[in-house]
Amino acid sequence: MHRIVACCLIIGLGLLVPGAGALADKEITIGYQPIYNPWKLVIAGGELASATGYKITWRKFDSGAKVINAMARGEVQIAMAGSSPIAAGVSRGLSVELIWIAEDIASAEALVVRDGSGIEAPQDLRGKTIGVPFASTTHFHLLFALEQFGIGPKELTVRNMQPPDIVQAWRDGDIDAAFVWDPALGEIKRSGKVLITSGLLSSWGKATFDGFIADRMFAAENPAFMCNFIKTIAAADAAYRDDPEAWTADSPEVQAIVGVTGGNAADVPGVLALYDFPDLEAQASARWLGGGASRALQFTAEFLKGERKIPTVLDDYNIAVNAAWVEMAAAGDCPSTAE
């Protein structure tokens, strides 16, 4: 059997690229992943460029590990990643700050077992092959789940696979189970069943989330952009929360999301309903950027170190969380982009 190997982050203290803030004026590259969420309307509609006057390049990534590596190389200045790769990156010295909780993952990530695999209960995972993107939130929760089930790493095979590869391997019958997110999750559910969700695992004490991180230097040098970035994505989330029933498969909003992420429009409303999208007040609260997010990163880092996925854990993860941009946006106090 293969052992679950260390997080596939190639960054190290000697590889970090400082000074990403020193870009050409009014240019930025923002990383995203093909996950269904309301803020994808910002990509589709171009509101952020209009609000800030910046030239924006949107770059798609298949996993949080790849996001962290790109941030370390200075290739992107803001990007969305899961709490597990964020914790791993920060623990390795990446100079970023968490600025927005894109979504409370809840039940939007799940461990699914393939029909015909013979897996009816967690103990049946022994001897099976599971696909998961390493260094992701699903990887973190898979390891946590196996720990709770009393299943050791030598008792099954865990393969490092990106979501599109998981779907193909699933169709080919090369894996028995997978822990992943949509749109890959929706695809494999068609011929499988959910064994456990991240929502349940979170209730057992290990919460996960997706969040936006920003290069610290870039953020400090571009306060107007940061504030307007938060305002723009907060508005997209608010539009969904205000009338989720209107986001049907044939609605312009859902069509725009699928245009960015791919996948099946019919799956989007159900997937969005699985997430929680915190508003500005909740973002700044003790649950999230006011303390809860740093604790979640601490717990995640401690778990990853215990599993020998990262070499060290920081004394304090508050240094990796900054609520200032949310507070500024909530107060309607964004400085001019001309400043």
PyMOL commands that set and color helices and strands:
alter all, ss='L'
color gray80, all
select helices_A, chain A and resi 40-45+47-52+64-72+83-91+122-125+137-149+153-155+163-172+184-189+198-203+216-221+223-242+244-246+252-261+265-274+280-284+292-306+317-320+324-330
alter helices_A, ss='H'
color red, helices_A
select strands_A, chain A and resi 27-32+55-60+78-82+96-104+109-114+129-132+157-160+177-181+192-197+209-215
alter strands_A, ss='S'
color yellow, strands_A
deselect
rebuild
show_as cartoon
